[in-house]
Amino acid sequence: MASSQMLKGMLDGCILAIISQKETYGYEISEQLKKYGFGKITEGTIYPLLLRLEKNGFINATYRQSELGPKRKYYFLTSDGKKELASFIENYQQLTAAINLLLEKSGGKTNE
């Protein structure tokens, strides 16, 4: 698992990627992150990010009845969110390539 400082700048894009797979709610996003190996990222971390993504127009939300209790707020990507996710992916790939090159040149090992 990456350190919390490394994750901090990446979580927005990762959350957009999860939401792009299907409309989902906060707890499910945190469970998906855990499933992908991000460790336990609390809802207290997730919800402020969701609010910011919504405020920036990258996601919208709708309330739906839950089978297990009160209504849940389901999030989905907007067209701006899809563009933001594409930009995140491009930037991530460029950064990863640069870091891998640097580590190879300095004798470090990469997964590629």
N, C-alpha and C positions, 0 to 999 in steps of 0.2 A: 504494500500500500504506500502511496506517495505521501509525503509530509503535508500537513494542512496548509502550509504556505504555498507549496507547489499546486495544490488542488484549488486554492482560492481563485486564481485567475482562470481556471479551466471549467469550473462548475457550471457557469452560465451556458456555455456551449454544450456541455454534456447533458444538461437538463433539456435544452432544446432538442438534442438528438433523441432523447427518450420520448419526449412529447411528440416528435415527428413520427414515431412508430405507431402510436395510437393515442387517442384522447385519454388522459389519465389524471389522477389526483395526487396531492402532496405525499401522502404516506406511501402510495404505490411507487412514486418516483424514488423515494428514499430506499425502498426495498429493491428496486431495479439497480440502483447504484451499488448497493451491497452485493447483489448477484453478480455484477460485472467486476467485482474486486476492489471497489472503492472504500471498503470498510464501512463502519457505521457512521453515516452522516445524518445527524438528527433533523427532525422536522423543524427545529428552531433555527437551523441553518437553511433549510430548503425554502420555507415560506417567505422570508425576506427576499430571497432571490426571485421567487415566483412573482412577488409583488413588484419588484423592479422590472422584471421582464414584461409584466403586464403594463406597467406605467410607460415603458419604452415602446409599447405597441407591437412587441414580438409574439406575445401570446394573448389570447382571450380566454374567458372562462364562462362556464354555464353551470348552474346548480342542477343536480339530478338526484332523484330519490335513491337511497342505498337500500339494498336488501337487508343490511345489518343494522340499520339505525337511521340517524338523521341524514338530511341531504348532504351530498358531497359536491365540492367545487371541482369540476373537471376542466382541465386546461387543454387547449389546442393551439397550433401554430397559426399565425396570420401570414399573409403574403410577405410582410416585412420580416417575420420570424424565419420564414424559409430562406430568405436572402441572407439574414444574419447567420443562420446555420451554415449555409454554403460558404460564407466568408470565414467563419470559424474553422471549418474543415480545411479550407485552403491555407489559412494562416497556420493552423496546427501542423499541416503537412510540411510547409516550408520551414517552420521552426524545428520540427523533428529531423528533417534532412540536414539542417545546419548543425544541430547538436550532434547527430550521428557522425557527420564528417569531422567535426572538431574532436570528438572522442576517439575516432579511428586514428586521426593524425597524432593524438597525444598518447596512443598506446592503450586506450580504454577499449573495452569490448562492448558491442551493441548487439541487439537481437536480430539485426538484419544481416 
